[in-house]
Amino acid sequence: MNTSMSSFNSSYWQNRYQKSDTPWDIGAASPPLVVFFEKLLEKDEKNKDLKILIPGGGSSHEAEFLHKKGFKNVFVIDLAASPLEEFSKRCPSFPKEHLIKKDFFKFEGQNLEYFNFFDLIVEQTFFCALDPRLRIDYAKKMNELLKKEGKLIGLLFDFPIKEEQQSPPFGGNINEYREIFEPYFEIKNLKRCYNSIKPRQGTELFIEFVK
Ligand SMILES: C[S@@+](CC[C@H](N)C(=O)[O-])C[C@H]1O[C@@H](n2cnc3c(N)ncnc32)[C@H](O)[C@@H]1O
C-alpha cells in the first residue's frame, strides 16, 4: 500500500493541529526517552554528533530536548506544517533546514543521501498514528534510513486495536511487533516500560532495534 492511499494524509493531521485536537501531545519530552538520551550523554559526549531522526515529530518536544542538550544533528519530519512552524517559533535556534515537511515514506534526499544516514531514529506515537497496513513499509523504511548498526529506539503501545477502529492510535502487541521488525532488525529490547507517564503506565513498550 502506498501512503497517499491512507486516509490519514497531511490535511487530516494539519486539521487536527489547527483544531488543537492533539491528545497525544504530552507537552514535554517523554520520560523514557529522556532517560535514554541522558544515558547517551553519560556514555560519551561525542554522542552529541549522532545523526538523529524523529519522524512524525509533531510538536517536537524530544527534538527540543536534544537540541538544548547540545545534540547538533537532529532532524524532524512531519506531514503537517503547523507543529513544525510552532516548534520553530518556540525554539528559534533549531536549524530550520532540519525541520522537514514531508511524507516519511518518501523521505530519501535528492540523491538518496538519507539512505544509510542516521545513527538513531526515535519513535514516539508515530507508528500508532499510521494506517496499520503501512507497518511493514515502516520497518523497511526505518531500515533503509539507518546506518549499519544504527538503532530505532522509542515507545510502542501495548494495547489491542479495537474492532471497527477507524482512527489512531492503533495499538499492537509484542508478538506482532516481533513479526514486523525481526526481518529487518536485531531486537535488542522490546519490553514493558517502567517509567511511562501516568496515563500511559502499563500500555507502553520500550524498543531498541538494531540494523
Ligand atoms: C500522533 S502524532 C505524534 C506527534 C509527536 N510524535 C508527539 O508524540 O507529540 C503523529 C504525527 O505524525 C505525523 N505523520 C503522520 N503520518 C505521517 C507521514 N506519513 N509522514 C510524516 N509524518 C506523519 C502527523 O502529522 C503527526 O504530527
The ligand as an SDF file (V2000), in Angstrom:
LIG
                    3D

 27 29  0  0  0  0  0  0  0  0999 V2000
    0.0800   11.1710   16.9870 C   0  0  0  0  0  0  0  0  0  0  0  0
    1.0340   12.4320   16.2910 S   0  0  0  0  0  0  0  0  0  0  0  0
    2.5230   12.3460   17.2480 C   0  0  0  0  0  0  0  0  0  0  0  0
    3.3760   13.5800   17.2510 C   0  0  0  0  0  0  0  0  0  0  0  0
    4.5820   13.5250   18.1680 C   0  0  0  0  0  0  0  0  0  0  0  0
    5.4070   12.3830   17.8840 N   0  0  0  0  0  0  0  0  0  0  0  0
    4.1570   13.5310   19.6190 C   0  0  0  0  0  0  0  0  0  0  0  0
    4.2980   12.4930   20.2970 O   0  0  0  0  0  0  0  0  0  0  0  0
    3.6740   14.5710   20.0780 O   0  0  0  0  0  0  0  0  0  0  0  0
    1.5350   11.7280   14.7350 C   0  0  0  0  0  0  0  0  0  0  0  0
    2.3540   12.6890   13.9300 C   0  0  0  0  0  0  0  0  0  0  0  0
    2.7870   12.0080   12.7450 O   0  0  0  0  0  0  0  0  0  0  0  0
    2.6410   12.8620   11.6390 C   0  0  0  0  0  0  0  0  0  0  0  0
    2.5190   11.9760   10.4500 N   0  0  0  0  0  0  0  0  0  0  0  0
    1.5240   11.0980   10.1750 C   0  0  0  0  0  0  0  0  0  0  0  0
    1.7850   10.4170    9.0450 N   0  0  0  0  0  0  0  0  0  0  0  0
    2.9870   10.8630    8.6020 C   0  0  0  0  0  0  0  0  0  0  0  0
    3.8060   10.5400    7.4890 C   0  0  0  0  0  0  0  0  0  0  0  0
    3.4530    9.6040    6.5860 N   0  0  0  0  0  0  0  0  0  0  0  0
    4.9800   11.1910    7.3490 N   0  0  0  0  0  0  0  0  0  0  0  0
    5.3660   12.1360    8.2550 C   0  0  0  0  0  0  0  0  0  0  0  0
    4.6290   12.4910    9.3290 N   0  0  0  0  0  0  0  0  0  0  0  0
    3.4520   11.8620    9.5070 C   0  0  0  0  0  0  0  0  0  0  0  0
    1.4090   13.6940   11.9610 C   0  0  0  0  0  0  0  0  0  0  0  0
    1.3550   14.8900   11.2450 O   0  0  0  0  0  0  0  0  0  0  0  0
    1.5850   13.9040   13.4710 C   0  0  0  0  0  0  0  0  0  0  0  0
    2.3280   15.0600   13.7490 O   0  0  0  0  0  0  0  0  0  0  0  0
  1  2  1  0
  2  3  1  0
  2 10  1  0
  3  4  1  0
  4  5  1  0
  5  6  1  0
  5  7  1  0
  7  8  2  0
  7  9  1  0
 10 11  1  0
 11 12  1  0
 11 26  1  0
 12 13  1  0
 13 14  1  0
 13 24  1  0
 14 15  1  0
 14 23  1  0
 15 16  2  0
 16 17  1  0
 17 18  1  0
 17 23  2  0
 18 19  1  0
 18 20  2  0
 20 21  1  0
 21 22  2  0
 22 23  1  0
 24 25  1  0
 24 26  1  0
 26 27  1  0
M  CHG  2   2   1   9  -1
M  END
$$$$
